[in-house]
Amino acid sequence: MRVLFVCLGNICRSPAAEGVFRTMAADVETDSAGTGSWHVGEPPYGPMQTAARDRGYDLTDLRARQFVAADFDQFDLIIGMDASNISNIERLRPAGNETPVRLFTDYAPESGAQEVPDPYYTRDFDGALDLVEHCSRGLAAAIT
């Protein structure tokens, strides 16, 4: 199973989701990407790395990349952090491709969250990680 996590810039939410999920489900191949190109090649945002490290997650090996249409063929499941990400992902879907694209919070419906808020803007890195951990547990239970 190969899972791709996608957010806007690939420096906060999606690398955090990749880091958390690969710890919870080590037998699943993971990657992350952003729908925008602003941060390609950059490591995850410093405050997100710090918040993740404080919980035991190492994001230092990750580098931002942009989501591309070929990702639909490379992954078994694509996870977006919010509705805007999902919309941007779907715009690139090749004709006839049926790779599932899901909202991350679908895996934690009891949380009541409709999306994973972007801590780059909210500055709530711990709150984002709380939700990422919750969603990761639900995703791991659903696919492993």
N, C-alpha and C positions, 0 to 999 in steps of 0.2 A: 504494500500500500504506500502510495506517495501523496503527501498532503502539502499544499501550498497555501500560506497565509498572506493576505494582501490588505494593505492599508493605503494611505495617500502617498507618503514619502518614503516609506520603508525604513524609518529610523526610530520609531517608538512602538506602536502597537503590534505590527506584524513581526518584527524581530523578537519582541517580548513573547508573543504567542509561540513563535518557533522555539525559542529557548525553553519556555515552560513546558510545551508539549513534548519536545524531544526528551526531556527529563522524565516525563510521566509515561511515555510510550516509546522506549528506546528502539523497538523493533520496527517502527514506522519511519520511513524516509520523509524528511521535512525540508522545506525551503520557505523563503519569504520574498515578497516583492512589493513595489509601490506602483500605483497607477500614474504617478507623476515622475518626472526625471530629475528633479532638482538636486537630489542627494546621491545620485548614482556613484558607487565606489566608496561612499563614506561609511564609517562604522555607526552603530546605533548611537543615538543622542546621549550625551554624557549623563544627564540626570536619570534617564531610563536605565542605562547600564548600572549606575549606582544603586538604584532601587531594586533592580533584578539581582545584583550581586549580594545585596543585603539579605535576600531570601534564598541564596544558594544557586542562582542561575547565572551561568557565564555566557555573555553575549559577545565577547571580544573577538571571536572568529567570524562574526557575521559582517557582511558588507551590503549596502543597499544596491538594489537593481530594479529596473523597471519591468513591470508585467508586460508580456508580449503574447501575441496570439498563439505562438508555438507552445506556450505553457499548457494550453488545453490538451495537447497530445502527450505532454510529459508527466501529468499528474492525474491521479484517480479522483481527487476531491480538491476543490478550490474554495477557500474560506475567506470571505470579506468581513471587514470590521464594522462597516456601516452600509446603509442603503446606497449612498453615493458611490462607494467602492464597487458594490455589486453592479450598479448601472454601468460604470466605466469598464468593468471586466466584461460584461455581457456585450458591450459594443464591439469588442474584439473577437467574439466567438466566431470561429469558422463555420461556414454552412455545413450542416449535418453533424456537427460535433455534439455529443451528449454528456460531456463531463459535467458532473453535478457542481453547482456553485451555490454555496449556502452562507447565510449570515452566521457569524460565530456565536452570537447570543441564542441562536436556535438550539444550541446544545446546553443551555442553562435557562430554560423557560421560567423556572421558578424564581429567577433573579428579578424578573420584571423589566430587565433592561432591553431596549430596542436596538442598541448598538454599544460598541466599546468606545466611550468618549476618548477623544484624542488628547493625551496629556501634554503634548507639545503646546496646545492652546489652553487647556484647563489647568495645567501645572499639577494635577493630581496623579502623580506617577504610582503611588501606592494604591489608590482607588482603581486605577486602570489594571494594575497587576492583580488585585483581588478578583476582579471580574475575569481577567484572562485565565487565572488559575481555576476559577469555577467553571468556565466554558471548556477549558482543557480537560478537566475531569469528565465532563459530560461527553465530549468528543471521544476521549479514550474509551469510555464505556460503550459508546455506540459502534466503534470500528475495530476494537481489539478483542 
